[in-house]
Amino acid sequence: MLSASLDAPAEPLTDAEKAAFLRTVSGVSLVSDGFIPFRDNVDHARKHGVSFIAEPGGSARDTDIEAACREYGIALVYTNLRLFHH
């Protein structure tokens, strides 16, 4: 039987190990209760295997977000429900 605990802290992954792992990740969903304000959010999400985004929309940069999603083949859905308020 495998123990659920470690005898010592695990060694941190190397940059190469992290990159290799991230190449195997896909089909991740990203949901936000506030709009996604900048394209680089989508660029970064793609690096982490995001294939689906649901967000309320309403940003002045929605067209940039839509373009980034089209470029990466990410499905984008506007919920039109904003729960995040300042």
C-alpha positions, 0 to 999 in steps of 0.5 A, a space after each residue: 500500500 502506498 503512503 499518502 504522505 511524503 517522508 520529505 518535501 518533493 523536489 521542485 520540478 525543473 523548467 523542462 519538466 514543467 514544460 513537458 507536463 504542460 504539453 500534456 494538459 488540454 481540455 481545461 475550462 476557465 470560468 470568470 465571474 468578472 470580464 477578462 480584460 486583456 488578451 494576455 490573459 488568454 495567451 497565458 491560459 492557453 499555455 495551461 491547456 485551456 480550451 474553454 472560457 466562460 466569462 460575463 463579457 462587457 470589457 472594452 477589449 472583448 474583440 481582442 479576447 474573441 480574436 485570441 480565442 479564435 486564434 487558439 481554437 478556444 471556445 468562448 461563451 459570454 454568460 452575461 452574468 457579472 458577480 464580481 463588483 468593485 
